[in-house]
Amino acid sequence: MLSAKKSIFVMTAYLVIYIILINTGLLFILVPYLYIVSPFFIVWMVACILKDTRVKYPELKENEEWGYADKTKDELGFF
């Protein structure tokens, strides 16, 4: 699978091409097909993002339900 950044780039390019085809009327016959397959591409992108293990994030500690990977409790100021 692609990295998270690459999959987001691919989906952004797909969306831009889709919007250009709709607005210009070029190859308008492709627009319905692009619309039909877009949910599959979105699911693919989400899977790529969730399965990307290139960046290691710390595990949550005991009694922590949710946390930021780049900030400590002291930096957040809520605890």
GROMACS elastic network, one bead per residue, 0.5 to 0.9 nm:
[ bonds ]
;  ai    aj funct       b0    kb
    1     4     6  0.89622   500
    1     7     6  0.86650   500
    1    47     6  0.87824   500
    1    48     6  0.61380   500
    1    51     6  0.82863   500
    1    52     6  0.80558   500
    2     5     6  0.80815   500
    2     6     6  0.60433   500
    2     7     6  0.59421   500
    2    45     6  0.88589   500
    2    48     6  0.62752   500
    2    49     6  0.86079   500
    2    52     6  0.78826   500
    3     6     6  0.53005   500
    3     7     6  0.62096   500
    3     8     6  0.86504   500
    3    48     6  0.64767   500
    3    49     6  0.70273   500
    3    51     6  0.86443   500
    3    52     6  0.58508   500
    3    53     6  0.85358   500
    3    54     6  0.77442   500
    4     7     6  0.52699   500
    4     8     6  0.62266   500
    4     9     6  0.86264   500
    4    45     6  0.76294   500
    4    46     6  0.84733   500
    4    47     6  0.89924   500
    4    48     6  0.57442   500
    4    50     6  0.79687   500
    4    51     6  0.83978   500
    4    52     6  0.60726   500
    5     8     6  0.51944   500
    5     9     6  0.61778   500
    5    10     6  0.86995   500
    5    49     6  0.79905   500
    6    10     6  0.61454   500
    6    11     6  0.86505   500
    7    10     6  0.50360   500
    7    11     6  0.62250   500
    7    12     6  0.85429   500
    7    44     6  0.82585   500
    7    45     6  0.55006   500
    7    46     6  0.85309   500
    7    48     6  0.66557   500
    7    49     6  0.75337   500
    8    11     6  0.51722   500
    8    12     6  0.60730   500
    8    13     6  0.85751   500
    8    45     6  0.66084   500
    8    46     6  0.88901   500
    8    48     6  0.89591   500
    8    49     6  0.82998   500
    9    12     6  0.50728   500
    9    13     6  0.61505   500
    9    14     6  0.85431   500
   10    13     6  0.51485   500
   10    14     6  0.61323   500
   10    15     6  0.86635   500
   10    45     6  0.85680   500
   11    15     6  0.61164   500
   11    16     6  0.85699   500
   11    41     6  0.72829   500
   11    42     6  0.74074   500
   11    45     6  0.72016   500
   12    15     6  0.50844   500
   12    16     6  0.61656   500
   12    17     6  0.85928   500
   13    16     6  0.50744   500
   13    17     6  0.61152   500
   13    18     6  0.84798   500
   14    17     6  0.52026   500
   14    18     6  0.60992   500
   14    19     6  0.86715   500
   14    34     6  0.87820   500
   14    38     6  0.87047   500
   15    19     6  0.61373   500
   15    20     6  0.85308   500
   15    38     6  0.88348   500
   16    19     6  0.51508   500
   16    20     6  0.60792   500
   16    21     6  0.85647   500
   17    20     6  0.50728   500
   17    21     6  0.61153   500
   17    22     6  0.86255   500
   18    21     6  0.52230   500
   18    22     6  0.62957   500
   18    23     6  0.87435   500
   18    30     6  0.89219   500
   18    31     6  0.68045   500
   18    34     6  0.70515   500
   18    35     6  0.81666   500
   19    22     6  0.51199   500
   19    23     6  0.61351   500
   19    24     6  0.84854   500
   20    23     6  0.52428   500
   20    24     6  0.58890   500
   20    25     6  0.80533   500
   20    26     6  0.81627   500
   21    24     6  0.54184   500
   21    25     6  0.55905   500
   21    26     6  0.54076   500
   21    27     6  0.65130   500
   21    28     6  0.62559   500
   21    30     6  0.81920   500
   21    31     6  0.68915   500
   22    25     6  0.55111   500
   22    26     6  0.75296   500
   22    27     6  0.86713   500
   22    28     6  0.66025   500
   22    31     6  0.67627   500
   23    26     6  0.82189   500
   24    27     6  0.87516   500
   24    28     6  0.83740   500
   25    28     6  0.51590   500
   25    29     6  0.88848   500
   26    29     6  0.83720   500
   26    30     6  0.89436   500
   27    30     6  0.57639   500
   27    31     6  0.74882   500
   28    31     6  0.53894   500
   28    32     6  0.80722   500
   29    32     6  0.68073   500
   29    33     6  0.78688   500
   30    33     6  0.53638   500
   30    34     6  0.61694   500
   30    35     6  0.86232   500
   31    34     6  0.50869   500
   31    35     6  0.60812   500
   31    36     6  0.86342   500
   32    36     6  0.61508   500
   32    37     6  0.87737   500
   33    36     6  0.50537   500
   33    37     6  0.63049   500
   33    38     6  0.85128   500
   34    37     6  0.53788   500
   34    38     6  0.59841   500
   35    38     6  0.53004   500
   35    39     6  0.79656   500
   36    39     6  0.70835   500
   36    40     6  0.84087   500
   37    40     6  0.55015   500
   37    41     6  0.66346   500
   37    42     6  0.89781   500
   38    41     6  0.50647   500
   38    42     6  0.62194   500
   38    43     6  0.87014   500
   39    42     6  0.50058   500
   39    43     6  0.62036   500
   39    44     6  0.85295   500
   40    43     6  0.51332   500
   40    44     6  0.61350   500
   40    45     6  0.86261   500
   41    45     6  0.61195   500
   41    46     6  0.86406   500
   42    45     6  0.50078   500
   42    46     6  0.62166   500
   42    47     6  0.85608   500
   43    46     6  0.51211   500
   43    47     6  0.61274   500
   43    48     6  0.85930   500
   44    47     6  0.50908   500
   44    48     6  0.61794   500
   44    49     6  0.86861   500
   45    48     6  0.50661   500
   45    49     6  0.62428   500
   45    50     6  0.86775   500
   46    49     6  0.50907   500
   46    50     6  0.61368   500
   46    51     6  0.85024   500
   47    50     6  0.51682   500
   47    51     6  0.59521   500
   47    52     6  0.83560   500
   48    51     6  0.52744   500
   48    52     6  0.59043   500
   49    52     6  0.53747   500
   49    53     6  0.88336   500
   50    53     6  0.81818   500
   52    55     6  0.75812   500
   53    56     6  0.66195   500
   53    57     6  0.89872   500
   57    69     6  0.61182   500
   57    70     6  0.87507   500
   58    61     6  0.88527   500
   58    69     6  0.66197   500
   59    69     6  0.88455   500
   60    63     6  0.82430   500
   60    64     6  0.58341   500
   60    65     6  0.72878   500
   60    66     6  0.71841   500
   60    67     6  0.71338   500
   61    64     6  0.55146   500
   61    65     6  0.84847   500
   62    65     6  0.84856   500
   64    67     6  0.73045   500
   67    70     6  0.89659   500
   67    71     6  0.83353   500
   67    72     6  0.85849   500
   67    73     6  0.86656   500
   68    71     6  0.55955   500
   68    72     6  0.73877   500
   68    73     6  0.87495   500
   69    72     6  0.79304   500
   71    74     6  0.80752   500
   71    75     6  0.60624   500
   71    76     6  0.67905   500
   72    75     6  0.53233   500
   72    76     6  0.65483   500
   73    76     6  0.52848   500
   73    77     6  0.65316   500
   73    78     6  0.72348   500
   73    79     6  0.62965   500
   74    77     6  0.54150   500
   74    78     6  0.78297   500
   74    79     6  0.72462   500
   75    78     6  0.85501   500
   76    79     6  0.76028   500
